[in-house]
Amino acid sequence: MNGASRDALAAARERLDALTDSTSVDAAQLADELAAVTALLDREVSLRRVLTDPAQAGEAKAELVQRLLGSQVGGHTLDLVSGLVRSRWSRSRDLVDALEELAGIADLTAAQQAGTLDSVEDELFRFGRIVASNTELRAALTNRKATTPAKSELLRSLLGGRAAVTTERLVTRLVAAPRGRSLEAGLESLTKLAADRRNRMVAVVTSAVPLSDPQKQRLGAALAKLYGRTMHLNLDVDPAVLGGIRVQVGDEVINGSLADRIEDAGRRMAS
């Protein structure tokens, strides 16, 4: 997001954080209701345009939301959505993206309150790796002809009892409503939200063999010093790395593997 949309989302995230700081707020229910509003506005393009029209007064748009949703969602959700439509948006679709992100954050907050956020973050990463390496599973979960209940049942068979409740909720919602994204991209976005929930950056570390605990601690400390933030390591093992490690933080790649050095040397010799 850019400009006005980025500022509107930042303000909404602050309101959500303030709201969920209260233990009386059911963050999981809030997530469900925000997801329902996301689905509504994703489907109803004309309504979305009205709610993001800069020519319309913010209070008028908030009143419309209250008339439409007042009997459908709780007061906390209604207040959050009303605040969103009072804000200015660079594109009408940014409002839907923001609602979807807030729903994810609310679910992750519920996991944090339950003490399962670490597990959720790791499970989202591992499931993303499984999907990327299993073409049949990916095809089943992204098949447009398959019904949502069928996909949900498949996910229950894979994750039910094996993963945190929040992980299953987030993945099921993503599969049911991908909104034009690849499954891998959606899972990566959720993993980043989970890391951000704890004010941490994510480093994807690929090594030829599993790292020992001391190695993980040293690497985490070195990356934290380099980036100035606590770093969460998502660990992956790939024998093709040959030796050393490969670290990716966002779009930045730190090449430290033997395979990378051999490839780099080959390029220099060829030139």
ZIHU-V435475 format. One line per field, one symbol per residue. ss: DSSP state (A for helix, B for strand, O for the rest). phi: phi as a letter, one per 40 degrees, with the letter a starting at -180 (. if undefined). Layout:
# ZIHU-V435475
ss=???
phi=???
This chain:
# ZIHU-V435475
ss=OOAAAAAAAAAAAAAAAAAAOOOOOOAAAAAAAAAAAAAAAAAOAAAAAAAOOOOOOAAAAAAAAAAAAOOOOOAAAAAAAAAAAAOOOOOAAAAAAAAAAAAAAAAAAAAAAAOOAAAAAAAAAAAAAAAAAOAAAAAAAAOOOOOAAAAAAAAAAAAOOOOOAAAAAAAAAAAAOOOOOOAAAAAAAAAAAAAAAOOOBBBBBBBOOOOOAAAAAAAAAAAAAAAOOOBBBBBBBOAAAOOBBBBBBOOBBBBBBAAAAAAAAAAAAAO
phi=.bfccccccccccccccccccccccccccdcccccccdcccccccccdcccbcccccdccccccccccbdcbbcccccccccccccccbcbcccccccccccccccccccccccgbcdcccccccccccccccbcccccccbccccccdcccccccccbdgbbcdcdcccccccccbcfgccccccccccccccccdbfbcbbcbbbcbdccdccccccccccccccgadbccccbbbdccgagabbbbgccbbcbccccccccccccccc
